[in-house]
């Protein structure tokens, strides 16, 4: 792989201090291409995740298993991983949490959280809007700086009306399951092509992590990013830095680029 490069927004010196680095990344199930051009990228993704050096990695489209791909890539140099992709991608010393959103022919996939900090009980909540799109919330408390920081991994639907209803279900879930005084991070692939969800998320008490002087960070498509589909929303934390890794290696591994955000407690 070629060296990674990043589009970086510097952290002002006045804001430097203990920070929590968060990454969100849709990994496209670790496979790119179609037919004879189909290729296995999960091994490159493992190097990419390690290069992010994030405290928390919010992952979407993570395979737990897939019998067809395991056969397809059996004779490749590295082969299909024996364990689930969440465990495979977790750098040494990290904990991994995974829950299935969708069961498909030959396998299943869902959301995952990788953490270098201790994880609490893993929760999962179905927010599917219809039978043809299975979606869920992965909720895990993380112990950091003496506080419980609640992490919720999301991957919203393809239709705007469905996304609105899913955010409403997210709001109800937060009110029911997340104590009001504890910090919260909601991150993932929001599929919000029209930039229409920020107001609804503010209604949940969440604000979008943005860099000083910038409104958005484009992450899709990875080869020529135009849309800001991948986002981090927070409560009780402030954004002090934002990065989007770019370059040929990142463009190859998934159709999304990762988003990196540095956060501090308010």
SVG drawing of the C-alpha trace seen along z (x, -y; Angstrom):
<svg xmlns="http://www.w3.org/2000/svg" viewBox="-42 -30 46 52">
<polyline fill="none" stroke="black" stroke-width="0.4" points="0.0,0.0 1.1,-3.6 1.6,-5.9 -1.5,-7.4 -2.2,-11.2 -4.8,-13.2 -6.8,-16.4 -6.2,-17.9 -7.5,-20.8 -5.1,-21.8 -6.1,-21.8 -5.6,-25.3 -3.0,-25.2 -5.5,-26.7 -7.7,-23.6 -5.1,-20.9 -5.3,-18.5 -6.7,-15.1 -8.8,-14.2 -10.7,-11.3 -10.0,-10.5 -13.1,-9.0 -13.2,-7.5 -16.3,-6.5 -15.8,-4.3 -18.2,-2.4 -15.9,0.5 -18.2,1.9 -18.0,5.5 -14.3,5.7 -14.8,6.4 -14.7,4.2 -15.5,4.7 -17.8,7.1 -17.4,10.4 -13.8,11.2 -12.7,7.8 -14.0,8.5 -11.1,8.2 -10.6,8.7 -9.7,5.5 -10.2,6.6 -6.4,7.0 -5.7,3.5 -8.5,2.2 -6.9,3.7 -3.7,1.7 -5.9,-1.4 -7.8,-1.1 -4.5,-0.8 -3.1,-3.8 -6.1,-5.9 -4.8,-5.5 -8.3,-6.3 -9.5,-5.6 -12.9,-4.6 -13.7,-3.3 -17.3,-3.3 -17.7,-0.8 -20.6,-0.1 -21.2,2.7 -19.1,5.2 -19.4,8.9 -19.7,11.4 -19.4,14.2 -20.2,14.9 -19.9,18.4 -19.7,17.4 -16.9,14.9 -15.0,17.4 -15.0,19.8 -14.4,17.1 -11.3,15.9 -10.0,19.2 -7.2,19.4 -6.1,15.7 -2.8,14.9 -4.2,14.0 -7.6,15.5 -10.9,14.7 -10.5,14.1 -11.4,17.0 -13.0,14.7 -15.6,12.0 -14.4,8.7 -14.9,6.7 -12.4,8.9 -10.1,9.1 -9.9,5.4 -9.4,4.6 -5.8,3.5 -3.8,5.3 -5.2,4.4 -8.5,3.1 -11.9,4.5 -14.5,5.2 -18.3,5.1 -20.5,6.2 -24.2,6.7 -26.0,7.9 -28.3,5.6 -29.0,7.7 -29.1,11.3 -28.6,12.0 -28.0,15.0 -24.8,16.6 -24.0,14.3 -24.8,11.4 -23.5,7.9 -24.0,5.0 -22.3,2.3 -19.2,2.6 -17.3,0.5 -13.5,1.0 -12.1,-0.6 -8.8,-1.0 -10.8,-1.8 -12.9,0.6 -16.4,1.4 -19.6,1.8 -22.6,3.9 -23.4,4.1 -26.9,3.0 -28.7,3.3 -31.9,1.7 -33.7,2.4 -34.7,-0.8 -35.6,0.8 -38.1,-1.3 -39.3,1.5 -38.6,5.2 -36.2,4.5 -33.7,2.5 -32.6,3.9 -31.0,1.3 -30.0,1.1 -28.3,-0.9 -25.2,0.5 -24.9,-1.1 -21.9,-0.6 -20.8,-2.6 -17.0,-3.3 -15.1,-4.2 -12.8,-7.2 -11.3,-9.9 -13.3,-8.6 -16.6,-9.0 -19.0,-6.7 -19.1,-8.0 -21.9,-6.4 -21.1,-5.3 -23.9,-4.7 -23.0,-3.4 -25.6,-4.1 -26.2,-3.3 -29.4,-5.0 -31.6,-4.1 -31.6,-5.2 -34.9,-7.2 -35.2,-10.5 -38.6,-9.7 -37.2,-6.6 -34.1,-8.4 -36.4,-10.9 -38.3,-8.1 -35.0,-6.4 -33.8,-9.6 -37.0,-9.8 -36.5,-6.2 -32.9,-7.2 -34.2,-10.1 -36.6,-7.8 -33.8,-5.3 -31.5,-8.0 -34.1,-9.3 -34.8,-5.8 -31.4,-4.3 -28.7,-7.0 -28.6,-9.0 -29.1,-12.7 -25.9,-13.8 -23.5,-11.5 -21.5,-12.3 -22.8,-10.8 -21.3,-10.1 -23.5,-9.1 -21.5,-8.3 -21.8,-6.4 -23.1,-6.6 -26.2,-8.8 -26.9,-8.6 -28.0,-12.2 -27.3,-13.3 -29.3,-16.5 -27.8,-17.7 -31.3,-17.7 -30.8,-15.8 -28.8,-18.3 -31.9,-20.0 -33.5,-16.7 -30.3,-15.7 -30.2,-18.9 -33.7,-18.0 -32.0,-14.9 -29.6,-17.2 -26.8,-16.4 -24.6,-18.7 -22.5,-17.8 -18.8,-17.7 -17.3,-20.3 -13.9,-21.9 -13.4,-25.6 -14.4,-27.6 -15.8,-24.5 -19.3,-23.2 -18.8,-19.8 -16.2,-17.1 -16.8,-15.2 -16.3,-11.4 -18.2,-9.9 -17.4,-8.6 -13.9,-7.8 -12.3,-8.4 -13.8,-11.9 -15.5,-12.9 -18.4,-15.3 -21.0,-14.2 -20.7,-14.3 -22.5,-11.1 -20.2,-10.0 -20.6,-12.1 -20.1,-12.4 -22.7,-14.0 -22.0,-14.7 -23.5,-15.7 -21.2,-16.8 -18.1,-16.8 -16.7,-19.5 -14.8,-19.0 -11.3,-20.3 -10.0,-18.8 -11.2,-17.0 -9.4,-14.9 -10.4,-13.0 -7.6,-10.6 -7.3,-10.7 -5.3,-9.2 -5.2,-6.2 -4.9,-3.6 -8.0,-4.9 -10.0,-5.2 -9.2,-1.6 -10.3,-0.1 -14.0,-1.2 -16.4,-3.5 -16.4,-5.7 -13.5,-7.6 -13.1,-7.5 -13.8,-10.6 -11.6,-11.3 -12.7,-13.7 -10.8,-14.8 -13.1,-15.5 -12.8,-16.9 -15.1,-16.9 -17.0,-20.1"/>
</svg>
